[in-house]
């Protein structure tokens, strides 16, 4: 967590990574239906 606090620059990258994971999960759920 110290990395998160020390580098505000990494936050947008982390957020983007999280969104990509969410989108990928959503796509899998749609395919399963």
VEXFIKE-668653 format. One record per residue (C-alpha): chain; x, y, z; residue number from 0; residue in one letter. Coordinates in steps of 0.02 Angstrom, whole numbers, plus 50000, padded with zeros to 5 digits. Example, Ala and Ser with C-alpha at 12.3 -4.5 7.8 and 13.67 -1.06 7.14 Angstrom:
+----+-------+-------+-------+-----+----+
| ch |    c1 |    c2 |    c3 |   i | aa |
+----+-------+-------+-------+-----+----+
|  A | 50615 | 49775 | 50390 |   0 |  a |
|  A | 50684 | 49947 | 50357 |   1 |  s |
+----+-------+-------+-------+-----+----+
***
This chain:
+----+-------+-------+-------+-----+----+
| ch |    c1 |    c2 |    c3 |   i | aa |
+----+-------+-------+-------+-----+----+
|  A | 50000 | 50000 | 50000 |   0 |  x |
|  A | 50151 | 50112 | 50024 |   1 |  x |
|  A | 50178 | 50111 | 49837 |   2 |  x |
|  A | 50000 | 50174 | 49814 |   3 |  x |
|  A | 50032 | 50317 | 49936 |   4 |  x |
|  A | 50204 | 50360 | 49870 |   5 |  x |
|  A | 50161 | 50367 | 49686 |   6 |  x |
|  A | 50002 | 50456 | 49634 |   7 |  x |
|  A | 50057 | 50421 | 49454 |   8 |  x |
|  A | 50021 | 50235 | 49478 |   9 |  x |
|  A | 49840 | 50267 | 49527 |  10 |  x |
|  A | 49773 | 50300 | 49350 |  11 |  x |
|  A | 49864 | 50146 | 49287 |  12 |  x |
|  A | 49792 | 50041 | 49429 |  13 |  x |
|  A | 49618 | 50111 | 49397 |  14 |  x |
|  A | 49633 | 50071 | 49211 |  15 |  x |
|  A | 49691 | 49895 | 49253 |  16 |  x |
|  A | 49543 | 49872 | 49369 |  17 |  x |
|  A | 49421 | 49933 | 49236 |  18 |  x |
|  A | 49496 | 49813 | 49108 |  19 |  x |
|  A | 49474 | 49668 | 49229 |  20 |  x |
|  A | 49294 | 49719 | 49263 |  21 |  x |
|  A | 49257 | 49731 | 49077 |  22 |  x |
|  A | 49335 | 49561 | 49044 |  23 |  x |
|  A | 49232 | 49483 | 49184 |  24 |  x |
|  A | 49075 | 49565 | 49115 |  25 |  x |
|  A | 49112 | 49494 | 48942 |  26 |  x |
|  A | 49132 | 49319 | 49013 |  27 |  x |
|  A | 48966 | 49333 | 49106 |  28 |  x |
|  A | 48878 | 49390 | 48947 |  29 |  x |
|  A | 48950 | 49242 | 48852 |  30 |  x |
|  A | 48889 | 49121 | 48985 |  31 |  x |
|  A | 48710 | 49180 | 48970 |  32 |  x |
+----+-------+-------+-------+-----+----+
***
